[in-house]
Structure formats: structure tokens, C-alpha cells
């Protein structure tokens, strides 16, 4: 099972109120924010590193959220996107 799929399952298990498309979008945004790029082969230590970074970023963003409204999701998505743009600039 790849990093992206495992992190989608993690998001789905830790947040309620999101549909599959939202879970996929949120997972991809966080993975991009932590610098993840998929490869055919990754060592176990690399996989663990990205999973830990993902979970840390997820916890930082969602420490007070357990359920999401569409508006909460929109605001958080925009915040992640803006942080990602600032990091790339």
C-alpha cells in the first residue's frame, strides 16, 4: 500500500464530514505541502519519514477539528494552499 493511499485512510479515519473527493484533495494538498513526490520505489525509512511529517502537519492543522463543514474545509484548504505557495517562492 502506497503512502498516498495510507494517508487517505488516515484522514478518513480521523475526520468525519468529508466525502471521498474532499479526502483525496486534502490528502494531496498536505502531501504537496510536506514535499512528497511519488516514486516507484521508496525505502521504508523514506515512507516512515513522509508518514510522520504528514501526521505532524495534519495534527497541526486539525488539532481542534474532528468534524468538518464544507466552509471549514474550504478555509483550511485555502490556508494550506497559501502556505505551500509561500514555501515555493
C-alpha positions as CSV (number, residue, x, y, z in Angstrom):
1,X,0.0,0.0,0.0
2,X,1.4,3.4,-1.0
3,X,2.0,6.5,1.1
4,X,-0.9,8.4,-0.6
5,X,-3.4,5.6,0.0
6,X,-2.3,5.1,3.6
7,X,-2.6,8.8,4.3
8,X,-6.1,8.9,2.7
9,X,-7.2,6.2,5.1
10,X,-5.6,8.1,8.0
11,X,-7.6,11.3,7.0
12,X,-10.8,9.4,6.6
13,X,-10.4,7.7,10.0
14,X,-9.6,11.0,11.8
15,X,-12.1,13.4,10.3
16,X,-15.8,13.0,9.6
17,X,-18.0,15.1,7.4
18,X,-15.8,14.8,4.2
19,X,-16.7,13.0,1.1
20,X,-14.2,10.9,-0.9
21,X,-13.3,13.7,-3.2
22,X,-12.6,16.0,-0.3
23,X,-10.4,13.4,1.5
24,X,-8.4,12.9,-1.7
25,X,-8.0,16.6,-2.2
26,X,-7.0,17.3,1.4
27,X,-4.5,14.4,1.4
28,X,-2.9,15.6,-1.8
29,X,-2.6,19.2,-0.5
30,X,-0.9,18.1,2.7
31,X,1.4,15.7,0.8
32,X,2.4,18.5,-1.5
33,X,2.9,20.9,1.5
34,X,5.4,18.5,3.1
35,X,7.3,18.0,-0.2
36,X,6.1,14.5,-1.1
37,X,6.6,13.3,-4.7
38,X,5.6,9.7,-5.6
39,X,8.3,7.4,-6.8
40,X,8.2,3.7,-7.9
41,X,10.5,2.7,-5.1
42,X,10.9,4.2,-1.7
43,X,12.8,2.8,1.3
44,X,10.9,2.0,4.4
45,X,12.6,4.9,6.2
46,X,11.5,7.3,3.5
47,X,7.9,6.1,3.7
48,X,8.0,6.4,7.5
49,X,9.5,9.9,7.3
50,X,6.7,11.1,4.9
51,X,4.0,9.5,7.0
52,X,5.3,11.1,10.2
53,X,5.6,14.5,8.5
54,X,2.1,14.1,7.1
55,X,0.7,13.2,10.5
56,X,2.5,16.1,12.2
57,X,1.2,18.6,9.6
58,X,-2.3,17.1,9.9
59,X,-2.3,17.4,13.7
60,X,-1.0,20.9,13.5
61,X,-3.9,21.9,11.2
62,X,-6.7,19.9,12.7
63,X,-5.9,19.9,16.4
64,X,-9.4,21.3,17.2
65,X,-11.4,19.8,14.4
66,X,-13.0,16.3,14.5
67,X,-15.8,17.1,12.1
68,X,-15.7,19.4,9.1
69,X,-18.3,21.6,7.5
70,X,-17.9,22.5,3.8
71,X,-16.9,26.0,4.9
72,X,-14.3,24.8,7.4
73,X,-12.8,22.5,4.7
74,X,-12.7,25.5,2.2
75,X,-10.9,27.7,4.7
76,X,-8.3,25.1,5.7
77,X,-7.7,24.1,2.1
78,X,-7.0,27.8,1.2
79,X,-4.7,28.1,4.2
80,X,-2.7,25.0,3.1
81,X,-2.5,26.3,-0.5
82,X,-1.2,29.7,0.6
83,X,1.4,28.2,2.8
84,X,2.6,25.9,0.0
85,X,2.9,28.8,-2.4
86,X,4.9,30.8,0.2
87,X,7.3,27.9,0.7
88,X,7.9,27.5,-3.0
89,X,8.5,31.3,-3.6
